[in-house]
Amino acid sequence: MKKITKALSIVLLFCLVFALASCGGLNQEAVKCTIIIGEETFAVETKTRTLHEALLELKENKIITTYEFTGTTFSPFVTKLCKLESSSQSRTFIALYHDIDDASLKLLDSITWQPITTLVNGKTYFSSNVGFALLPIVEGATYYIILATY
């Protein structure tokens, strides 16, 4: 019985170590991506895992001056980012697009079931199906953030 308990303890310890290693807040390697906020473009190298974490890092490092949101870190609603500011009076919100070719990250049109896209300088960006806190940082990706109306 003691051998079984000891063996189970070792297995559980390994499971815990692997679980903690896989759910950390940082990528293993630095990732290069581009973040376009309105008219400003930032070449970013980061170990963060999500766009929200990358923007927090940019603000902390004083690369951007403004990043404000309501809600929690797990579900932020971005209200102000650099020169962009959402407003219910002017019916504007901060829209998030990306060029990641992953079906689970693309917002689909409710009628055609095709990804909602925008074309900027000859490049197609997909409307994000997830928010800032869930959109992963991907090597070589471009994130396009603009003020849009509803």
Backbone as a chain_set.jsonl record, in Angstrom:
{"seq": "MKKITKALSIVLLFCLVFALASCGGLNQEAVKCTIIIGEETFAVETKTRTLHEALLELKENKIITTYEFTGTTFSPFVTKLCKLESSSQSRTFIALYHDIDDASLKLLDSITWQPITTLVNGKTYFSSNVGFALLPIVEGATYYIILATY", "coords": {"N": [[0.821, -1.197, 0.0], [1.954, 1.248, 0.763], [3.834, 1.568, -1.25], [2.232, 1.962, -3.493], [0.943, 4.339, -2.8], [3.147, 6.036, -2.674], [4.023, 5.902, -5.361], [1.771, 6.962, -6.673], [1.864, 9.532, -5.612], [4.212, 10.512, -6.763], [3.512, 10.461, -9.483], [1.383, 12.307, -9.46], [2.794, 14.581, -8.702], [4.456, 14.991, -10.962], [2.435, 15.481, -12.838], [1.391, 17.871, -11.83], [3.615, 19.577, -12.098], [3.935, 19.614, -14.935], [1.443, 20.702, -15.631], [1.546, 23.256, -14.454], [3.698, 24.308, -15.85], [2.686, 24.448, -18.432], [0.623, 26.309, -18.337], [1.518, 28.847, -17.862], [2.027, 32.476, -17.863], [3.576, 33.379, -19.963], [5.037, 33.148, -23.242], [7.289, 30.596, -24.329], [9.414, 31.389, -25.92], [10.546, 34.526, -27.231], [8.255, 36.378, -29.166], [7.661, 37.846, -32.304], [5.636, 40.403, -33.5], [3.206, 42.597, -35.057], [1.528, 45.464, -34.022], [-1.078, 47.474, -34.811], [-2.426, 50.47, -34.005], [-4.957, 52.451, -34.55], [-3.578, 54.962, -36.363], [-1.0, 54.445, -35.688], [1.868, 52.337, -35.687], [3.33, 49.528, -34.198], [6.199, 47.658, -33.802], [6.567, 44.711, -32.244], [8.188, 42.765, -29.799], [7.722, 40.126, -27.773], [7.118, 38.088, -24.848], [4.682, 37.549, -23.933], [1.414, 35.995, -23.793], [-1.103, 36.747, -24.744], [-2.967, 39.316, -26.531], [-3.953, 41.288, -24.833], [-2.212, 41.061, -22.601], [0.157, 41.78, -23.903], [-0.392, 44.451, -24.581], [-0.648, 45.556, -22.036], [1.994, 45.23, -21.225], [3.293, 46.91, -23.083], [2.296, 49.368, -22.215], [3.293, 49.438, -19.6], [6.006, 49.554, -20.156], [6.121, 52.053, -21.179], [5.768, 52.476, -23.909], [3.36, 52.77, -25.125], [0.984, 55.215, -24.107], [-1.603, 55.147, -23.141], [-3.871, 52.791, -22.03], [-6.792, 51.691, -21.287], [-9.449, 49.999, -19.637], [-12.625, 48.471, -18.878], [-14.167, 46.098, -16.655], [-12.642, 42.917, -16.06], [-9.271, 41.563, -15.847], [-9.477, 39.198, -17.155], [-11.64, 39.522, -18.811], [-11.581, 42.051, -20.372], [-13.079, 45.141, -21.395], [-12.173, 47.227, -23.715], [-11.736, 50.629, -23.423], [-10.215, 52.863, -23.91], [-7.428, 53.44, -25.892], [-4.334, 54.379, -26.706], [-4.783, 56.938, -28.95], [-7.38, 56.298, -29.445], [-10.744, 56.225, -28.415], [-13.572, 54.85, -27.005], [-17.111, 55.574, -27.149], [-20.337, 55.919, -25.93], [-22.056, 57.94, -26.572], [-21.255, 58.853, -29.101], [-21.578, 56.526, -30.349], [-19.426, 54.668, -30.708], [-16.868, 52.14, -30.735], [-13.972, 50.228, -29.75], [-12.547, 48.408, -32.15], [-11.369, 45.151, -33.024], [-9.122, 43.563, -35.088], [-7.328, 41.023, -36.944], [-4.694, 39.123, -38.583], [-4.548, 36.391, -38.408], [-4.73, 33.13, -39.505], [-6.892, 31.3, -38.476], [-9.688, 29.527, -37.948], [-11.215, 29.536, -35.587], [-10.739, 31.988, -34.49], [-11.872, 33.9, -36.037], [-14.484, 36.149, -36.632], [-17.695, 35.377, -37.714], [-20.028, 36.254, -40.297], [-23.462, 36.514, -39.648], [-25.311, 35.801, -41.563], [-24.138, 34.965, -44.043], [-22.185, 33.294, -43.12], [-19.513, 33.65, -43.531], [-16.161, 34.806, -42.886], [-15.907, 38.003, -41.308], [-14.364, 40.719, -42.711], [-11.809, 43.251, -43.21], [-10.235, 45.4, -45.492], [-7.092, 46.75, -45.677], [-4.74, 48.826, -46.967], [-4.24, 46.936, -48.999], [-4.095, 44.573, -47.581], [-5.755, 41.889, -45.971], [-7.709, 41.768, -43.083], [-9.092, 39.943, -40.378], [-12.113, 40.189, -38.558], [-12.073, 39.918, -35.1], [-13.034, 37.027, -33.327], [-12.758, 36.666, -30.696], [-11.986, 38.381, -27.633], [-9.622, 40.9, -26.444], [-8.273, 39.68, -24.286], [-8.238, 36.991, -24.882], [-7.199, 36.662, -27.395], [-4.559, 35.212, -28.989], [-1.008, 35.858, -28.964], [0.808, 35.59, -31.824], [3.518, 34.424, -33.705], [4.728, 36.63, -36.132], [2.226, 37.69, -36.686], [-0.249, 40.255, -37.371], [-1.959, 42.731, -35.642], [-4.78, 44.659, -35.793], [-6.19, 47.525, -34.727], [-8.906, 49.571, -34.362], [-11.1, 52.478, -34.252], [-14.499, 52.031, -34.362], [-17.931, 52.276, -35.532], [-21.249, 51.642, -34.267]], "CA": [[0.0, 0.0, 0.0], [2.84, 2.407, 0.82], [4.465, 1.718, -2.562], [1.219, 2.522, -4.39], [0.765, 5.73, -2.39], [4.353, 6.751, -3.083], [3.998, 5.969, -6.815], [0.739, 7.934, -7.032], [2.363, 10.856, -5.238], [5.189, 10.914, -7.782], [2.76, 10.738, -10.713], [0.662, 13.565, -9.252], [3.793, 15.647, -8.692], [4.805, 15.24, -12.36], [1.266, 16.114, -13.477], [1.335, 19.249, -11.346], [4.717, 20.319, -12.719], [3.603, 19.826, -16.342], [0.291, 21.6, -15.712], [2.01, 24.611, -14.157], [4.579, 24.75, -16.94], [1.926, 24.711, -19.657], [-0.368, 27.387, -18.223], [2.169, 30.08, -17.445], [1.595, 33.671, -18.563], [4.519, 33.802, -20.981], [5.497, 32.221, -24.261], [8.628, 30.105, -24.025], [10.344, 32.186, -26.712], [10.024, 35.831, -27.629], [7.478, 36.345, -30.402], [7.61, 39.139, -32.986], [4.367, 40.684, -34.166], [2.948, 44.013, -35.306], [0.262, 45.955, -33.487], [-1.461, 48.753, -35.4], [-3.466, 51.104, -33.194], [-5.318, 53.64, -35.32], [-2.567, 55.294, -37.37], [0.324, 54.138, -35.15], [2.299, 50.952, -35.853], [4.346, 49.127, -33.236], [6.85, 46.363, -33.991], [6.621, 44.222, -30.868], [8.798, 41.48, -29.47], [7.189, 39.877, -26.442], [6.916, 36.71, -24.398], [3.315, 37.441, -23.433], [0.612, 35.021, -24.542], [-2.316, 37.327, -25.329], [-2.871, 40.715, -26.928], [-4.172, 42.085, -23.622], [-0.956, 41.067, -21.848], [1.134, 42.542, -24.68], [-0.714, 45.872, -24.447], [-0.263, 45.931, -20.674], [3.456, 45.324, -21.231], [3.646, 48.13, -23.811], [2.0, 50.512, -21.343], [4.244, 49.386, -18.487], [7.31, 49.979, -20.689], [5.909, 53.417, -21.665], [5.764, 52.527, -25.371], [2.076, 53.441, -25.334], [0.672, 55.972, -22.89], [-2.958, 54.916, -22.666], [-4.575, 51.519, -22.228], [-7.796, 51.642, -20.23], [-10.536, 49.053, -19.903], [-13.507, 48.13, -17.765], [-14.235, 44.648, -16.504], [-11.505, 42.305, -15.376], [-8.147, 41.177, -16.697], [-9.903, 38.04, -17.94], [-12.636, 39.935, -19.8], [-11.562, 43.517, -20.454], [-13.747, 45.877, -22.462], [-11.232, 48.324, -23.914], [-12.423, 51.903, -23.577], [-9.267, 53.868, -24.377], [-6.157, 52.85, -26.299], [-3.609, 55.456, -27.391], [-5.679, 58.049, -29.302], [-8.727, 55.761, -29.66], [-11.596, 56.232, -27.222], [-14.958, 54.483, -27.297], [-18.083, 56.49, -26.574], [-21.727, 55.551, -26.21], [-22.711, 59.108, -27.169], [-20.972, 58.878, -30.542], [-21.815, 55.147, -30.787], [-18.169, 54.098, -31.187], [-16.201, 51.133, -29.909], [-12.649, 49.868, -30.234], [-12.691, 47.151, -32.898], [-10.153, 44.35, -33.058], [-8.917, 42.726, -36.267], [-6.026, 40.347, -36.983], [-4.489, 38.366, -39.829], [-4.272, 34.998, -38.03], [-5.583, 32.228, -40.28], [-7.417, 30.282, -37.57], [-11.15, 29.678, -38.021], [-11.807, 29.8, -34.267], [-10.469, 33.372, -34.104], [-12.519, 34.776, -37.023], [-15.908, 36.398, -36.433], [-18.439, 35.049, -38.935], [-21.263, 36.958, -40.594], [-24.57, 35.65, -39.228], [-26.12, 35.407, -42.718], [-23.345, 34.229, -45.034], [-21.26, 32.423, -42.395], [-18.159, 33.932, -43.999], [-15.472, 35.716, -41.956], [-16.034, 39.443, -41.502], [-13.014, 41.194, -42.976], [-11.587, 44.614, -43.666], [-9.059, 45.479, -46.353], [-6.315, 47.949, -45.366], [-3.495, 48.868, -47.746], [-4.079, 45.694, -49.74], [-4.006, 43.421, -46.683], [-7.035, 41.514, -45.381], [-7.733, 41.489, -41.642], [-10.315, 39.291, -39.919], [-12.698, 40.664, -37.312], [-11.761, 38.909, -34.094], [-14.129, 36.315, -32.67], [-12.451, 36.69, -29.268], [-11.542, 39.686, -27.172], [-8.206, 41.173, -26.218], [-7.691, 38.767, -23.3], [-8.168, 35.63, -25.41], [-6.536, 36.624, -28.7], [-3.164, 34.844, -28.726], [0.107, 36.467, -29.682], [1.306, 34.596, -32.77], [4.699, 34.867, -34.446], [4.493, 37.224, -37.438], [0.853, 38.187, -36.847], [-0.522, 41.682, -37.265], [-3.19, 43.042, -34.928], [-5.232, 45.946, -36.294], [-7.163, 48.014, -33.745], [-9.436, 50.844, -34.835], [-12.353, 52.953, -33.696], [-15.584, 51.715, -35.284], [-19.257, 52.698, -35.075], [-22.305, 50.612, -34.254]], "C": [[0.864, 1.259, 0.0], [3.509, 2.649, -0.53], [3.493, 2.354, -3.551], [1.01, 4.006, -4.077], [1.946, 6.574, -2.847], [4.377, 6.932, -4.608], [2.96, 6.987, -7.289], [1.173, 9.36, -6.715], [3.346, 11.376, -6.279], [4.483, 11.27, -9.085], [2.023, 12.065, -10.59], [1.612, 14.756, -9.256], [4.2, 16.001, -10.129], [3.659, 15.923, -13.098], [1.165, 17.58, -13.089], [2.409, 20.097, -12.009], [4.405, 20.61, -14.186], [2.435, 20.788, -16.504], [0.722, 23.044, -15.459], [2.896, 25.152, -15.27], [3.782, 25.131, -18.174], [0.963, 25.88, -19.537], [0.237, 28.683, -17.727], [1.716, 31.245, -18.299], [2.509, 34.107, -19.684], [4.752, 32.721, -22.011], [6.885, 31.756, -23.861], [9.687, 30.965, -24.705], [9.713, 33.546, -26.982], [9.375, 35.717, -29.0], [7.466, 37.753, -30.987], [6.276, 39.269, -33.701], [4.253, 42.185, -34.375], [1.584, 44.358, -34.734], [0.024, 47.338, -34.071], [-2.625, 49.291, -34.575], [-3.81, 52.425, -33.872], [-4.302, 53.86, -36.429], [-1.148, 54.939, -36.918], [0.637, 52.646, -35.284], [3.441, 50.664, -34.897], [4.881, 47.748, -33.608], [7.147, 45.851, -32.584], [7.36, 42.892, -30.804], [8.439, 41.206, -28.016], [7.144, 38.386, -26.125], [5.508, 36.518, -23.839], [2.507, 36.522, -24.334], [-0.593, 35.615, -25.228], [-2.09, 38.787, -25.688], [-3.05, 41.624, -25.714], [-2.883, 42.185, -22.809], [0.112, 41.879, -22.572], [0.885, 44.044, -24.552], [-0.387, 46.377, -23.043], [1.25, 46.115, -20.575], [3.921, 46.592, -21.954], [3.389, 49.371, -22.96], [2.998, 50.574, -20.19], [5.628, 49.881, -18.92], [7.252, 51.367, -21.33], [6.058, 53.555, -23.185], [4.44, 53.106, -25.843], [1.721, 54.123, -24.02], [-0.682, 55.608, -22.3], [-3.444, 53.522, -23.038], [-5.521, 51.366, -21.052], [-8.916, 50.694, -20.636], [-11.392, 48.913, -18.665], [-13.587, 46.61, -17.708], [-12.998, 44.149, -15.775], [-10.385, 42.022, -16.368], [-8.533, 40.019, -17.6], [-10.948, 38.389, -18.996], [-12.675, 41.463, -19.893], [-12.388, 44.04, -21.627], [-12.922, 47.149, -22.632], [-11.997, 49.604, -24.222], [-11.517, 52.991, -24.148], [-7.938, 53.191, -24.682], [-5.452, 53.854, -27.193], [-4.576, 56.59, -27.683], [-7.115, 57.594, -29.541], [-9.503, 55.781, -28.351], [-13.029, 55.909, -27.613], [-15.906, 55.438, -26.585], [-19.491, 56.036, -26.938], [-22.464, 56.712, -26.867], [-22.48, 59.167, -28.676], [-21.097, 57.483, -31.153], [-20.559, 54.518, -31.411], [-17.638, 53.066, -30.199], [-14.839, 50.835, -30.523], [-12.74, 48.469, -30.834], [-11.338, 46.472, -33.046], [-10.151, 43.431, -34.273], [-7.532, 42.089, -36.185], [-5.898, 39.623, -38.313], [-4.155, 36.896, -39.557], [-5.254, 34.085, -38.756], [-6.004, 31.033, -39.419], [-8.926, 30.506, -37.492], [-11.772, 30.03, -36.673], [-11.61, 31.242, -33.815], [-11.138, 34.387, -35.03], [-14.004, 34.907, -36.72], [-16.624, 36.168, -37.76], [-19.689, 35.908, -39.067], [-22.428, 36.018, -40.298], [-25.459, 35.198, -40.39], [-25.328, 34.52, -43.672], [-22.423, 33.186, -44.407], [-19.831, 32.518, -42.919], [-17.497, 34.87, -42.996], [-15.723, 37.177, -42.321], [-14.612, 39.991, -41.624], [-13.01, 42.686, -43.265], [-10.283, 44.605, -44.447], [-8.363, 46.807, -46.082], [-4.984, 47.866, -46.104], [-3.21, 47.538, -48.434], [-3.976, 44.44, -48.89], [-5.36, 43.164, -46.026], [-6.848, 41.184, -43.902], [-9.09, 40.9, -41.29], [-10.809, 39.964, -38.641], [-12.529, 39.553, -36.282], [-13.012, 38.334, -33.443], [-13.938, 36.293, -31.155], [-11.95, 38.078, -28.903], [-10.04, 39.762, -26.941], [-7.55, 40.148, -25.293], [-7.548, 37.341, -23.814], [-7.454, 35.536, -26.754], [-5.047, 36.344, -28.486], [-2.172, 35.683, -29.521], [0.735, 35.37, -30.522], [2.481, 35.202, -33.538], [4.303, 35.39, -35.826], [3.112, 37.812, -37.652], [0.809, 39.71, -36.772], [-1.89, 41.851, -36.616], [-3.562, 44.474, -35.301], [-6.392, 46.412, -35.409], [-7.596, 49.408, -34.168], [-10.688, 51.244, -34.051], [-13.436, 52.709, -34.745], [-16.914, 52.189, -34.69], [-20.22, 51.513, -35.081], [-23.648, 51.244, -34.461]], "O": [[0.544, 2.23, -0.686], [3.728, 3.797, -0.917], [3.89, 3.194, -4.358], [0.913, 4.828, -4.988], [1.772, 7.687, -3.344], [4.719, 8.011, -5.091], [3.228, 7.778, -8.193], [0.877, 10.286, -7.47], [3.313, 12.555, -6.633], [4.818, 12.269, -9.721], [2.037, 12.866, -11.525], [1.266, 15.825, -9.76], [4.281, 17.18, -10.474], [3.884, 16.837, -13.891], [0.886, 18.432, -13.932], [2.136, 21.219, -12.436], [4.591, 21.739, -14.639], [2.436, 21.607, -17.422], [0.304, 23.952, -16.177], [2.838, 26.34, -15.589], [4.168, 26.052, -18.894], [0.52, 26.402, -20.56], [-0.485, 29.539, -17.215], [1.092, 31.047, -19.342], [2.241, 35.13, -20.315], [4.678, 31.53, -21.709], [7.585, 32.455, -23.128], [10.738, 31.236, -24.125], [8.491, 33.69, -26.962], [9.891, 35.035, -29.886], [7.283, 38.733, -30.264], [5.844, 38.363, -34.414], [5.105, 42.95, -33.924], [0.609, 43.634, -34.937], [0.813, 48.258, -33.86], [-3.672, 48.652, -34.461], [-3.057, 53.395, -33.785], [-4.18, 53.035, -37.334], [-0.196, 55.113, -37.679], [-0.218, 51.798, -35.028], [4.393, 51.437, -34.79], [4.119, 46.787, -33.716], [7.888, 46.48, -31.828], [7.176, 42.016, -31.649], [8.813, 41.971, -27.127], [7.132, 37.542, -27.021], [5.18, 35.445, -23.331], [2.865, 36.295, -25.49], [-1.075, 35.048, -26.209], [-1.146, 39.417, -25.213], [-2.354, 42.632, -25.592], [-2.505, 43.274, -22.376], [0.89, 42.589, -21.934], [1.83, 44.823, -24.429], [0.096, 47.498, -22.881], [1.729, 47.042, -19.921], [4.838, 47.27, -21.49], [4.176, 50.317, -22.984], [3.49, 51.649, -19.85], [6.33, 50.541, -18.154], [8.22, 51.806, -21.951], [6.429, 54.617, -23.685], [4.389, 53.839, -26.83], [2.112, 53.662, -22.948], [-0.891, 55.743, -21.094], [-3.43, 53.131, -24.205], [-5.116, 50.965, -19.961], [-9.282, 50.596, -21.807], [-10.953, 49.195, -17.549], [-13.122, 45.923, -18.618], [-12.391, 44.866, -14.979], [-10.539, 42.219, -17.573], [-7.983, 39.871, -18.691], [-11.127, 37.648, -19.963], [-13.673, 42.09, -19.537], [-12.392, 43.455, -22.71], [-12.97, 48.043, -21.787], [-12.8, 49.658, -25.154], [-11.991, 53.926, -24.793], [-7.388, 52.468, -23.851], [-5.909, 54.146, -28.298], [-5.143, 57.159, -26.75], [-7.983, 58.423, -29.813], [-8.981, 55.398, -27.304], [-13.629, 56.595, -28.441], [-15.564, 56.032, -25.563], [-19.798, 55.8, -28.107], [-23.399, 56.493, -27.638], [-23.391, 59.49, -29.438], [-20.769, 57.277, -32.321], [-20.614, 53.92, -32.486], [-17.921, 53.114, -29.002], [-14.591, 51.156, -31.685], [-12.975, 47.485, -30.132], [-10.304, 47.128, -33.177], [-11.062, 42.624, -34.459], [-6.669, 42.559, -35.445], [-6.86, 39.519, -39.074], [-3.542, 36.235, -40.396], [-6.468, 34.249, -38.634], [-5.534, 29.911, -39.611], [-9.383, 31.549, -37.025], [-12.765, 30.756, -36.629], [-12.248, 31.678, -32.857], [-10.992, 35.594, -34.837], [-14.704, 33.906, -36.567], [-16.217, 36.693, -38.796], [-20.329, 36.246, -38.072], [-22.38, 34.844, -40.664], [-26.281, 34.298, -40.215], [-25.793, 33.45, -44.064], [-21.935, 32.293, -45.1], [-19.04, 31.586, -42.77], [-18.18, 35.644, -42.326], [-15.748, 37.539, -43.497], [-13.768, 39.76, -40.758], [-14.046, 43.297, -43.527], [-9.344, 43.887, -44.102], [-8.966, 47.869, -46.238], [-4.2, 46.942, -45.886], [-2.071, 47.071, -48.449], [-3.789, 43.348, -49.427], [-6.03, 44.095, -45.58], [-5.955, 40.426, -43.523], [-10.114, 41.308, -41.838], [-10.019, 40.272, -37.749], [-12.811, 38.388, -36.563], [-13.926, 39.064, -33.06], [-14.858, 35.941, -30.416], [-11.54, 38.85, -29.769], [-9.298, 38.817, -27.209], [-6.391, 39.786, -25.497], [-6.801, 36.555, -23.231], [-7.135, 34.436, -27.205], [-4.349, 37.149, -27.869], [-2.474, 36.153, -30.618], [1.149, 34.337, -29.994], [2.43, 36.356, -33.963], [3.633, 34.699, -36.594], [2.851, 38.384, -38.71], [1.687, 40.357, -36.202], [-2.857, 41.192, -36.998], [-2.757, 45.391, -35.144], [-7.44, 45.77, -35.354], [-6.773, 50.311, -34.316], [-11.251, 50.452, -33.295], [-13.297, 53.136, -35.891], [-17.006, 52.467, -33.494], [-20.03, 50.53, -35.796], [-24.662, 50.547, -34.483]]}, "num_chains": 1, "name": "protein.A"}
